[in-house]
Amino acid sequence: MTDSTLPGLFQAADQAAVAAQRQYLRATGLRLFLLAAAAASGAASLRFGDPPFDAAAMVTVLALVGAALLEIWLLVEKPEQTWYDGRALAESAKTIAWRYAVAGAPFRKGAGEPANERTAIAELNKLLHDAPATRIEPSTVSAISQAMRDLRAGGLAERRRAYLESRIADQQQWYTQKARWNQRRANRWRIGILAAEFLAVMAALLRALGVVQLDLAGIAATMVAAGAAWLAVKQHESLGRAYSFAANELSIIATRLQSTEDEDAWADEVGDAEEAISREHTMWRASRSTLR
């Protein structure tokens, strides 16, 4: 199965989460940039005309106003909340879809196929009604796609192959790539912040010695603060560790799944696999919710 064959609830929530994440990160990044720009222009003076007009001071005013407006927008619109809630809703719907499609617990084979489908639909409906007031677009995609039904109708070997390749391996590859990417970004940001701190010390020393009059140390210090704030928003280090753990856990789960030949045991192993994936996302959402 692919994302396009998953329930419409997943696709709508996923699109909402991706759009809100983009809005939140762009607004936060621009706000931090404007604050740094305000600090830089505030340390300078560019006067001209009669009576004199300080263009640098006006840049400071505009940058601070822009930063304040962005903060107000973030407080009112709360795109980060739409991001977190939408992602939680999408991942929960995805878990139900995979459990049903490969006959994982609680949708075991032989328990009555019409009843299983009704239960899956009821679970998706419950997700929608229990979810926070997340802004998602309406969807006309079926709750149970034909691809999900076809996969469920297949034998254990076919379902095992599809689950290992399209769910476990795909998720493991995503975790691995994200772990490495976040670790690299964390190292780069740490080096950048350390370099800015060194520049701040040198600038402060030069001003103390009377070599320069401009408050370069204040500018550098603001850059350090902005970099640290952005690093806190992105959480590269903690995400890198969490994704590494999840990828290794899925490797162990994949080995267990490959050797499962019994339908009841298979249903339990799929349930454990989905619990592991859901646990990682729950930890991610909890850590994100503490940022604001």
Secondary structure, 3 states (H helix, E strand, C coil): CCHHHCCHHHHHHHHHHHHHHHHHHHHHHHHHHHHHHHHHHHCCCCEECCCCEEHHHHHHHHHHHHHHHHHHHHHHHCHHHHHHHHHHHHHHHHHHHHHHHCCCCCCCCCCCHHHHHHHHHHHHHHHHHHCCCCCCCCCCCCCCCHHHHHHHHCCHHHHHHHHHHHHHHHHHHHHHHHHHHHHHHHHHHHHHHHHHHHHHHHHHHHHHCCCCCCCHHHHHHHHHHHHHHHHHHHCHHHHHHHHHHHHHHHHHHHHHHHCCCCHHHHHHHHHHHHHHHHHHHHHHHHHHHCCC
